[in-house]
Amino acid sequence: MFTLILVIHVIVSLVMIATVLLQSGKGADIGSTFGGSSSSNQTIFGSAGPATMLAKVTYGCAAIFMITSLTLTYMSTRQKTESIMEDVPSTMAPAPSSPSPTPVAPAAAPEPAK
């Protein structure tokens, strides 16, 4: 499931990059408002007109990108209760062959010279 969502996330991000790069900028016709051709229907502070098909695709990709980002974040931070070592038989550690050495008492410190 994680891999499927990750593949969708990557595809959507590539489509969103392409649609953003194919769109013309909002300031593309700004020169026409200051003495250029007056046939443009856009003005600096006026209506931008209806959203183009590329803008709608960009909005849709952005929504899907956000949803997949949140889903991937949630899925990657969940606590896993399973272990990859569940199927491995447990083995006992070997007992030490020799008894542990007894601690040696520290030697007495020499007396300071007078």
Secondary structure, DSSP 8 states (H G I E B T S, - for coil): -HHHHHHHHHHHHHHHHHHHHHS--TTTTHHHHTTS-TT----SSS---S--HHHHHHHHHHHHHHHHHHHHHHHHHS-----TTTTS--------SS----------------
